[in-house]
């Protein structure tokens, strides 16, 4: 059975407009719509997105009509967004916060709480529409920066679905990304995906760096282990519909366009962009002015066709940009133009794709010099259109496509002299050299076209999910929980050892953020209220925090990995092993030395242990320091009963005689429990798993290797299992 594919993007591949005879439906061409067309046509597949009309501009009856038409005829499911949401979510957060920041225009990026809230709400709207059709084995492919919170929303409620996300714009360096107020929320939103794709490896590196520095999550071969899942981050440079751009569209071109594009007496330099400050249009015009100044022999022998498609014309910054462009053009034309020659021809309008291809084929030089661009498909379209292998592309190194088109002339967009020289070199390059360069780029574009891009992403998504499933399949309790439920139902005396961080909640290093939520407190209370149950929280956290969080519940609490025990009736802490602190005087100087040398680290001194926390440290520096401090501490403790215990971004020195396994075995040995459950998420819980008697149920949260008999993928899965046990308890008590 083939998995159903659900595509989700801000805009549908169909745009709905109001016409004289009702609503008109226009299909998009090129880019994403073309690449995904074959998959979208598969039986059962569907596309979710906004269709172009504001919800409050149409009647409820119109909404139903549009919904039905899109679903039946185009296999699309519309998300209805109000005009206010469009203003705040799209023009606000997406275009005034994310777009400038991700393109390195930090001065233009706004941090507005109102637009952020709207961004959250609209992502929830997309999720609500998806929920009406989602099924367990669906493959969901989400596109672009408008929906970066959606993967997490899906994965939290539907963990078995396969979720992919692709970002079509650059992902900035950590130094830029960290400026975003809601940076952690965005990263966590994206980490709901099983596969996260970018256009280039540079963007992959930036994303992994931000995840590492802001969330403390390491990666191995571009894989991030997070909440029991393995997330792959990789580069998938988007291609074009190569065959489309190699066809002849002369018959679609009118006399006016042909006359403009085809100039026997002039060399043609072409630029095609939409109006946007990231495109480097001003710099391009200035560079052409430098070319005219430095190479006067080309006066009256060259034309620069500057095609700019209108975009966001109502925005003040774009109005100012257009004005500046027009002034620059006027200045250069006034300085160098003659009665018979105008150097720059400015077209502030949109052309059809067929007309653009005609321009491409008659342009001697194509200037693609954005200040920053995720990919820039225009560069690829120009190469593909030149089936004669002539013409030369000049592209800035800050365009994503530059990494694939190394045979083009690559320039620094801010070096106007270098761009002017590149124009001259492109014009004077021998035909044989042009042909050799273009043929190599043609082969690459033909092989890695837009359909190949889509196929590679989807096949990688399926493979990463399959690998993750295979790694846990043998012990996957979620696929076969009947055995533990059956044993729980018919047992008379039970003990449940429950780790906290990473097992019942997602791991958080800041205590206030890690507090148990009301849902968890009720779940634990319900478990403890069953007279057959003994519920034990087993945690590495100190006794004061655990007492604050769970002191009012009828629970046993083992704190500091089992050093301290608190019975629910006695309300006092008992030390399980007699220890002393004489060793601290030897360890403290080493920890203090490395704390001074490693900014961001700090020492936590517990009753009978000392912990060195490094979650907030700079990762590259830490890679060196961590090995040093580990070696020093192990050398100091080698001939003692002390041990070095490593947790989530923490090294802890403690007496090795104290561990979760030792204390849990004391709990069990004098009781006749007929149901024993032990749970945990990291290596500190392995002692617990090994200490449990035969017939016990040990569960590791996560996909790493373990001594536990079973595994669950996430703490959410653990909660679902415990809820099932609570329901069994309630049914048993009623009977």
N, C-alpha and C positions, 0 to 999 in steps of 0.2 A: 504493500500500500504506500503510495506516494504522499509525503507530508504536504499539507496545505501551506502555501506561502502567503503571508500577510505583509504588504508593504505599507509603511506609514511615513508620510512626509508632510511638511507644512501645507504644501499645495498639491492638489490632485493633478494627475496628468490631463484632466479635463477642466476647462474654465467655463463657468456658467455666466452668461451675460443676459441682460434684459434687452429684447428687441421689439420691433413693431408688432410682431406676431407671437409674442410670448417670450419664453426663455430660449436662448441659443446655447448650444453646447459645442465648444471648440477644443479639439484634441491638440495637446502639445507635441512638438516635434523636437528631435535632437536630445542630446544629453541623457538625463536620467530616464525619461520616458521611453527613449529608444532602447537603452540598455536593458531595461526590465520588461520590455514589451512581451517577449516570448514567455517569460515566467508568469506575467500577469494574465496571459491568455490560457494558462493551464486551468483545468477544471478545478473549481473550488477556491482558486486564489482570488484575493481581493485587495484593493488599495484604499487606505484611509487617509483623509486629508481635508483641508478647507477648499471650497470650490470657487471662491473669489467674490461672493456676495455677502454683505453683512447681514446677520440674522435679523436685526431690527429694521432692515430695509425691505423685507418680504413678509408676507402674511403666513400664519400657521398652515394654511392650505397650500401655499406655494412651497413651503418647506417639505410638506409631505410629498408633493408632486415631484420636486427636485430629487428628494431622497429615493423615491421609487424609480425614477428615470435613470439616475446614476447607477443604482444597484442592478437593475434589470438589463440595461443596455450596455453599460460600461464597466460593470463589476467593480464599482467604486462605492465607498461608504462615506458620506460627507460629515464633517464636524462643523456644527453651526457656531459661529463666533460673532459676537456683537461688535458694533462699530467702536465702542469704548474699549473692548478687549483688543481689537486690532490696533488701536492707537497706543494702548499701554503695553501689551504683550509684544506685538510685532514692531511697530515703529518706536516703541519705548525701549523695552529691555533688549530685544533682539538687535535692533538697528542702532540704538544709542548707547548700549552697554557692551554687549558681546562683540558685535561687528567691529567697532573701532579698537577694542582692546585686543582681540585676537589678530588684528592686522597691525598691531604695534602703534596705534594712534592713541596713546594713553591720555593725552590732553582732551580728546573728544569723548572719552568713555565716562558715562555717568553711573553713579551708584544710587539708584532711587528705589526706596522701599516699596512704593506704590507699584512701580512697573515690575519689580521682582515678585510681588504677590500675585500680580496678574499673570506673570509667566508660570508660576506654580499652578494657578487655577486653570489656565488653558491646557497645560500638560495633563492635568487631571481630567479635563474634558475629552482629550484624545483617548485617555485610558478608559473613560466611561463608555465611549463608542466601541472601543476594542472589546470590552467586556461583554458586549451584546452578542459577539460571535466567536470568542476565543474558545479553543479546544486544547486538550492536554498536549497533543503532539504537533501543534502548529510551529512553523518557523516564522519568526517575526523579524523583519528587517526595517530598522528605523533610520531615517536620514536627517542629518544636519542639526545645526546649532539651535534651532527653534524648539527641539524636543529632547534636550539633554537630561531631563529628569525622568523621562518615560521609561527607560530600561529598568530602573530600580522599582518603579511602581508595578511593573509587570512581574519582575522576578520575585518580589516579596509575596505576592498573592498567588502567582502561578509558577512555582520554582521549576517545574518540569518542562516548561516551554523553552525552545531554542531562540535566543534573542541576539541579534546582531545590530551593531550601530556603526554608521559611517559618517564621518565629519568631512564636509566638502570645502571647508575653509581651513586656513592654517590653524594649528594649535601652537600658541606662543610659548616662549621660554618660561621657565619657572619664575624668573625675576619679573616678568610681565604679568603672568597669570596670577601670581600671589597678590596683585593689587585689587583683584576682584573681591568684594566683601563676602560673597556667597561661594567662595572657591571650593570649600569642602563639600558643600551640598551638590555642586556641579559634578565634582569627581565621583562622589558616591552615587549620584544618579547614573553616570556613565558605567560604573562598575556593576550595574545590574545586567549588563550585556555579557554574553559568553565570548563574543568576538568584537573588538573595537578596531575599526579600520580608519586609516588616514591615507592621504595621497603620497606622502614621502616618509622616508625613515627619519628625517629631521623632526617631523611632527611626532612620530612615534617616540623618539628620544625625549622630546620636551614633555610629552604626556607622562611617560614613565618617571621622569625626574620629578614632576609635580606630585605624582602619587606617592613617590618615595619620601619626599620632603614634607609634604603636608599631611599625609595619612600614615606615614611610617611603614608602608607596605613595600617589601622588596620584590624584585622580579628575577626570574631565572629563564634565560633565553626568551625574553619578552612575554613570559607567562607570570601572572600575578595570582597567588593563592589567596582567596578572600572568601570568608564565611562558607567554607566547605566546597568552594568551586574553583576551578582553574580558568582564568580569563586570559585569552590570547590577545595581544596588541600587535598589529602588523600593518605594513604598508601595502596598499592596493592602488597604484596610480591609475586613475580613470582614463579610459580611452574614448575614442570617437567612433561613429558609424563610418568606418573607412570607405566602404563601398559607395555610400551615399555621396561622399565628397569627391569621388573620382568620376562621377557621371557628368555628362555634358548637359548643361541647362540653358544653352544659348537661345533656344526657342522661347524660353520664359522671360527673356530679357528684352525690354522695350528699347526703342531707338534712343531715348534720352540717356538711359543708363549705359548703353553701349558706346555712345558718343563720349560720355564722361570718362569711362574706364579705359577705352582703347585710344591711346594717343601715340601715334607713330613718331612724333617729333619730340617726345618727352620721356624721360625715365619717371617711373611712378614709385613713390614711397607711400605705403598704406598703413593706417592705424585704425583699428576697430575696437571700440570699447563702449560700455555704458557710462553715464556720468557718475563718477564716484571718485572721492579723494584718494582712494587706495591705488588707483590705476596709473598714477604717474603721468597724467596727461600734460600737466604744466611743464614738467621736466622734459617731456618729449618735444614739446613745441620749442622750448628754449634750446634744446640740443640741435634741432633742425636749424635754428637761427645761427648757432655756432658753426654748423656745417656750411651755411651760405657765406658766412664771414671768412672762414678759413679756406674754402675752396671756391673762389669766384668763377672758376672755369665752368661750373655747373649752372651758373645763372642763365635763365631762360631755356634750360635744357632739362628741368626736373620739376615735378609737381608732388606736393605732399597732400594726399587725400586723408583728412582727419574726420573719421565717421564716429560720432558720439550719439548713442541712443539715449533719449530722455529717461531719467530715473529720479524718483522722489523729488520732483520739481517744487513741491510745496515747502521743503525743508530749507531753512535760511542758509545753512552751510552749503547746500547744493546750488542755491541761487547765487551765492557769492562765488562759488567755484566756476560756474558758467560765465559769470561776468569777467572773472580774471582770465579765463581761457579766451574769450572774445577780445579782450584788450591785448593779450599777448599776440594773437593772430593779427590783429589790426596793426600793431607796432611793427611786426616783422614784414608784413605785406607792404606797409607804407615805406619801410626802409629799403627793401630790395626789389619791390615790384616795379613793373614798367607798364606802359600803355598796352603792351601785347602779352604781358606775362604776370600771372598772380601765383606766387610761390605756394601758398597754403590754401587749399580748398576745404572749407569747413561745412560738414553736413550734420546738423543737429536734428537727426531724425532716425527712425528705424527703417532698415531695409529687410526684405525677405531673405531667407537663407539662400535661395537661388541667385538673387542679385549679389549677395556677398561673395558667393563662390565665383561669380563672373569678375568681381573686383580682384579677388585673390589671384585669379589666373592671369591678370594683366598687370599685377604689381611686381616690380623688379625687387623691391625690398619690403619686408613686413616688419614693422616696429611693434614689438610686444614688450613693453618695459614698465610693468607695474612696480609700485613701491613694495607691495607685498600681495601675493595671490596664492590661494590654495593649490590650484593647478593651472588654469588658463587654457581652455580648450581651443581658443582662437588660433593659438600658435600651431596646434596640431591640425586644425582644419585647413590652415594655409598650406602646410606641407603636403597634406593629402590631395588638395585641389590642384597642386602643380604636377600634373601627370607627365609634363615634359621634363621634370627634374631640374628646372631652372628656377630663378628667383632665390632669394636668400633671406632667411629669418634672422633677425636680431632680437635677442631675448635677454631680459635682466635676470641676474642670478637669484633674485628673490621671488621669481615665479616658480611654482612647484614643477611646471613642465620642463624647466631648465635641466633638471637632473636626468631626464630621459633624452633630451635633444642636444646632446653634447656636441654634435657636428655643426650646430648653428653657431652664430657669433654671439657669445655671452658677454654681457657688459654689466658694470656697476651703474645702477640707474642714476646715481648722484654725480657720476663723472661725465659731464656734458661733453668734454673734449673727446673722451673715449667713445661715446655714442656717435659723435660726428665722424670720427675716424672709421668706426665700424660701418657707417653708411657708405663712405667712400670705398672701403674694402669690399663691401657687398656689391656695389655697382661695378667695380673693376675686376672682380674675381673671374678667372678664366672659366668658360663654360664647362670644361671637363671636370674641374674641381667642384663646381656647383653640383654637377650631376652625381659625382661620387658621394658627396656629403648627403645630398637629398635621397639618393637611393638607399643609403643605410637607414635614414630616418623613416623612409617609406616602409621598409621591411618591418621595422619595429612597430609602427603604427598599424600596419595591416595585421600583424600577428596579435598584438595586444590591443584589440579594439574594445569597444564598450561592452559587447556581448561577452567577450572573454573576461573582462573585468567583473561583470556580474556573476558569471559562472564560477570564477575563481573564489570570489568572496563567499558565495553560498556553499560551495563544496568545502571550503575551509571551515565554515561555521558548523557544518554537519560533522566534519572530522573531529573538531575540538570537543564537541559535545559527546561524540561517540567515544573518544579517548577517555573523557572524564567519566562517562558511564562505565566503561570497561574497568577503569582503575578501582572502582568502588563496588562493582556489581556483585562480586562474590560475598561481600559482607553487608550489602545494602539492606538495612532493616526496613527502610521506607517501602521497599518493594514487597516485603514479606514480614509484616508486623503481627501476623496472626499468632505466631508462636508465643511471643512475649505477652500478648493480650490474653491468650488462653491460660498461660501459666499464672498471670496476675489474677485472673477471674477466679481460679480454683485454689488459690493459696490462702492460708490462714494467718500467717505471720510474715510480714514483709519488712525489708529495710531498703531504702532508696538513698544512695550516696550521690549527691548532685553537685558537681562543680558549678561555679557561678559565671565568671567572665568567659565569654566565648561559647558557653554551653547553654545558659539560660538567657543571656543577653549578648549582643554584639560587644566585642571588647572595646572598652573606652579607658584611656589612661587617667582622665580627670574624674575624681570621685563623684562630683555633683552630676556629671553627665552619665555616669554608670549606675545611678540609682535605679532600683527596680520599679517598673511601672505598675500601675494598678492591676492590669491584667495578670501580670506575673504573681503579684502578692495574693490575688484571689486564687490563682491556680495552686500555689503552694499551701495556702490555707485549706483549700478543699482536699488536697492530698493528705495533709496532716490531720484533718478531722475524721478521716477513716480510722477507726480504732485498731484495724489490722496493720496500719502503717507506722513505721518509724522513719521519719524524713530527716536526712542529715545534709546540711549544706557544708561542703568541703571546699575551702577556698584558701588561696595564698594571701588574701587581704588580712589586715590586722583586725583584732577583736573589737576595737571601738567602732569602726565603720560597720562591721557586720552586725553588731548589737544594735546600732542605730537603725539599720535597715530592716532587720528581721527579729528584733528583740520581742516584739509583741505577738509573734506567731508561735504556735506550738511545735517548734522545731528544735532539733539538736544542731549545734553549730560547731564546726571544727575550723578554727582560724589559724593563720600562719602555717599553712600546710599540715595542720594537725597538732601543732604544739599546744594550743589552747582548746579546751572543750567546755561547752556550755550546755547543760541540760535544761529543757524548757521549764521543768518544775522548780529547780533549785535557783535559777536566775543568777548563778555565780560562775565565774570562770575557773576551771581546774587545769593546772599544768600537767600534761600527759607524760613528760619526761623531765627529770631533774637536770638542769643545764646551768652553766655559769657564763659570764660575759668577759672573762679575763682576756680572751683572744682579741677583743675589739681594739685594744690599744695597739696591736700589731697591724691590724687590717685598716684601721681608720686613716693612717698617713698615706697609704697607697691610694685609697679611694679619693682622699682630699687632693693628692697630687694630680690625678687624672681628671678630677672635676675642674681644677684650675686650668689644665691644659686643653680641656674639651668644652668649649662654650656650649651651653644648653643642657649639659648634664647636671644632675644633682644627687645628693646622698639622702636616702631615707633610712633612719635608724629605728628599727623595731625593737621589741623587748629583748629578743634573743637572736636577732639577725641584722645584717646590714645590706641594704640594696643600693645599687648604682643604676639610676635611670638615665637612659640616653635617647628617648623618643624624640626630643626636640633638637637633637644635634645635627649638624651638617653631615649628610651621609658619606660623602667622599673622604672627609677628614676622619670620620668615625671608622671607616674601613681599615685605617692604619692603627688608630688608637685602641680599637676593640681587641685586636690580637695581642697588643702589648699588655693591657691590663689583665686580660684573661690568663696570659702566661705567668705574669707576676703573682696573681692570686693563687693559681694552681700550685706554683712553686712554694708559696708560703703555707698552704694548707695540706700539702701532700702527706706529711707524717702525722696528721692530726685526725680527729673525728669530724673536722669541718669539711664541708663540700661546697662546690660552686654550682649553683643552680641557675639556669638561664630560662627566662620567661619572655614575654612579649616586650622587647626593647628594655630589658632589665637584667642585670647580673645580681644575684643574691648570694651572699655568704651566710651559711647556716650550718648547724650541726646535722651531719648526714644521717644521724640516727632518727631524725624527725622527718617523716614523709607521710604522704596520704595513705600509702599501703600499710605502714606499720600501725597507724591508729585505727584504720578501718578493720584490720584483722583483730585488734583488741575488742572492737565493737561486736564482732561476729562470734568470736570463739566461745563465749559463755552464753550464747543464745541459740535457739533452735529455729532460726528463720528458714522458711521453705520457699522464699522468693527473695533473691538478692539482686539489686540493680546498681551498677556503678557507671557513672558518665563523666566525660571530660573531653577537653579539646586540644591539650598540648602534652608535651613529654612529661610534665610533672604529674600527669594523671596515669602514666604507664605503671608506676608503682602500685596504684590502686587496682588497675586491671589485673596485674600479676598476683595480687594478694587475695583476690576473690576465690571462694571455694568452687569446686566443680559444679556444674549446673547453673551457675550464676549467669546473669546477662550483663555483659560489659559493652558499652557503646562509646565509640570515638566520634566526636563531631569534626568532620573534615575528611579530606580525601588522602591524607598522608598515611604512610605505613604505620601500623599499630599492633599492639598485643591484644587489643580488644576483639571480641568475637564478632561484633557488628559495627557498622558505621552509618552515620546520618550525615547529610550534606551540610546542614546549617543549624544554628540555634533555633531558627523558626521551626525546622523539622522536629527538633527535640520538644519544643512546646506543643506541637501537634500531637506527638506521641503521649506526652503527659496528660493532655486534655482527654485523650481516649481512655487513659487509665482512670482519670477522675470520673468519667461517665460510667465506666464499669463499676467503680466504687458506689456511685449513687444508685445504680440499678440493683446491686447486691444488697445495699442497705434497705431499699424498698421491699425487696423480696424477703 
